[in-house]
Amino acid sequence: SAEALRESQAHYQRLLAAAQRQSRELELRDQVRAAVALESELPLLIRTVVEGIAGAFGYTQGSLYLRQGDLLLCQHQVGYDHIIQQIPVSMGIIGRVARTGEAVLVRDVHQDPAFIGAIVGIVSEVCVPLRDGGMVVGVLNVESTGGVAMAEEDLRLMSALAEHVSIAIAKARLYAEARASEERYRLLVENLGVGVMIVDPAEVILLSNPAADF
């Protein structure tokens, strides 16, 4: 019958849409994993993640905040003509996620009194925590406009991506600490009152200080 045909077509369209979304999810997760593997510099990785999410799924707004003390500082955003550059952890849905470490899906932001809108017209919000060593160090946030409500699949995707971003944050911090330690060691050697020279097995000088110039 015509009704059965319509139901069959609708079922096929749902299956096709689900398959297309899954394909985009896998592509985006591969992109983020590749960025994590290649990038030691956190700002570039953050930009890749935020812009990749918006490009792959058409989220109209996306942002990533890192925690500094009692503030969350915006690192990168897409889709906003005005952005809240810093948010106290005591305020907003973003602050609540940073405090509790619990990811949230808010289908209608106007039903949540904690919501703080950077722009008008926001409908839904998904916010997930970013962790380093068990501590919440930031949040990944996406919002929708144009009457589009986000769903559980959006929360699932953001939670999966947050795991990769959290790994990147930990990696970038270790890299920064190693560079800082190397710089402290170099300054210490340079300011010693005695000559220091480090050579490799091929007698290539790797490091020397001014006092070693003789």
C-alpha positions in Angstrom: 0.0 0.0 0.0 1.0 3.6 -0.3 1.3 3.9 3.5 3.6 0.9 3.7 5.7 2.4 0.9 6.0 5.7 2.7 7.0 4.0 5.9 9.6 2.0 4.0 11.0 5.1 2.4 11.2 6.9 5.7 12.9 4.0 7.3 15.5 3.9 4.5 16.1 7.6 4.8 16.7 7.2 8.6 19.2 4.4 8.0 21.0 6.5 5.3 21.2 9.5 7.6 22.5 7.4 10.4 25.1 5.8 8.1 26.2 9.2 6.8 26.5 10.6 10.3 28.6 7.6 11.5 30.9 8.1 8.5 31.4 11.8 9.4 32.0 10.9 13.0 34.7 8.4 12.1 36.3 10.9 9.8 36.3 13.6 12.4 37.6 11.3 15.1 40.4 10.2 12.8 41.2 13.8 12.1 41.5 14.6 15.8 43.5 11.5 16.5 46.0 12.5 13.7 46.2 16.0 15.1 46.9 14.6 18.6 49.7 12.4 17.2 51.3 15.1 15.2 50.9 18.3 17.1 52.9 19.2 20.3 51.6 22.8 20.3 48.2 22.9 22.0 46.8 26.1 20.3 47.0 24.5 16.9 45.4 21.3 18.0 42.6 23.2 19.7 41.9 25.2 16.5 41.9 21.9 14.5 39.4 20.3 16.9 37.0 23.2 17.2 36.9 24.0 13.5 36.8 20.3 12.6 33.7 19.8 14.7 31.9 22.7 13.2 32.9 21.7 9.6 31.9 18.0 10.0 28.6 18.4 11.6 27.5 21.9 10.9 27.3 23.0 14.5 26.7 26.7 14.3 28.8 27.5 17.4 31.7 25.8 19.1 34.3 26.8 21.6 36.9 25.4 23.9 37.9 26.8 27.3 40.8 25.9 29.5 40.7 26.4 33.3 43.0 28.8 35.0 42.3 29.0 38.7 38.7 29.9 39.1 38.3 31.1 35.6 37.6 29.4 32.2 39.5 31.2 29.4 38.4 30.8 25.8 41.1 29.3 23.6 39.3 29.2 20.3 35.8 29.6 18.9 33.8 29.4 15.7 30.4 30.9 14.8 30.2 33.7 17.4 30.2 37.4 16.5 30.6 38.0 20.2 32.3 35.5 22.6 32.5 35.5 26.4 36.3 35.4 26.8 36.3 34.2 30.4 33.7 32.5 32.6 34.0 32.0 36.3 33.6 28.3 37.2 30.8 29.4 39.5 28.7 30.5 36.6 26.9 29.1 33.6 26.5 25.6 32.2 30.1 25.6 31.2 31.2 26.5 34.8 29.0 23.7 36.1 30.6 21.2 33.9 34.0 22.4 35.0 33.0 22.1 38.7 31.3 18.7 38.5 33.2 17.0 35.7 29.8 15.8 34.3 29.0 16.2 30.6 25.6 17.7 29.8 23.1 17.9 27.0 20.7 20.8 27.4 18.1 20.4 24.6 16.4 23.8 25.5 18.8 26.2 27.1 16.0 28.5 28.1 14.8 25.8 30.6 18.2 25.9 32.4 18.6 29.0 34.7 22.4 28.6 34.6 22.6 29.3 30.9 24.6 32.3 29.8 24.1 33.2 26.2 26.9 34.9 24.2 24.5 35.6 21.3 20.8 35.5 20.8 19.0 32.6 19.2 20.8 29.7 20.9 18.6 26.6 21.3 20.7 23.7 22.6 24.0 23.2 24.2 26.4 20.2 24.7 29.3 20.7 27.1 31.8 18.1 28.0 34.8 18.2 30.5 38.4 17.9 29.5 40.7 16.1 31.9 44.4 15.8 32.7 45.5 13.4 35.4 41.9 13.0 36.7 41.4 16.8 37.1 39.1 18.9 34.9 41.3 21.4 33.1 38.8 22.7 30.5 35.6 22.2 28.6 34.5 21.6 25.0 31.3 23.3 24.1 28.9 23.3 21.1 25.7 25.1 20.7 22.9 25.2 18.0 20.7 27.9 16.6 18.0 28.1 13.9 15.6 26.0 15.9 17.8 23.0 15.8 17.8 20.9 19.0 20.7 18.6 19.7 20.3 15.1 20.9 22.0 12.2 22.7 24.1 11.4 19.7 25.7 14.8 19.9 26.5 14.3 23.5 28.1 10.9 22.7 30.2 12.4 19.9 31.5 15.3 22.0 32.3 12.9 24.9 34.3 10.7 22.6 36.2 13.7 21.1 36.9 15.0 24.6 38.9 11.9 25.4 41.2 12.6 22.5 41.5 16.3 23.3 42.3 15.4 27.0 45.1 13.2 25.8 46.4 16.1 23.7 46.3 18.5 26.6 48.3 16.1 28.8 50.8 15.6 26.0 51.2 19.3 25.3 51.7 20.1 29.0 54.4 17.4 29.3 56.1 18.9 26.2 55.9 22.4 27.6 57.4 21.2 30.9 60.2 19.3 29.2 61.1 22.5 27.2 61.0 24.6 30.4 63.2 22.1 32.1 65.6 22.1 29.2 65.8 25.9 29.2 66.5 25.9 33.0 69.3 23.4 32.5 70.8 25.4 29.6 70.8 28.7 31.7 72.3 26.9 34.6 75.2 25.5 32.5 75.7 28.9 30.8 76.1 30.7 34.1 78.4 28.2 35.8 81.8 29.6 36.6 83.6 26.5 35.3 83.8 25.2 31.7 81.3 22.6 30.7 81.3 20.8 27.4 79.0 17.9 26.4 80.0 15.9 23.3 78.5 12.8 21.6 80.4 9.6 20.8 81.5 11.1 17.5 83.0 14.1 19.4 80.4 16.5 18.1 79.8 19.2 20.7 76.2 19.1 21.9 76.4 21.8 24.5 79.1 24.1 25.9 79.1 27.3 28.1 81.2 30.5 27.7 83.6 29.3 30.4 84.5 26.3 28.2 85.8 28.6 25.4 89.5 28.1 25.7 
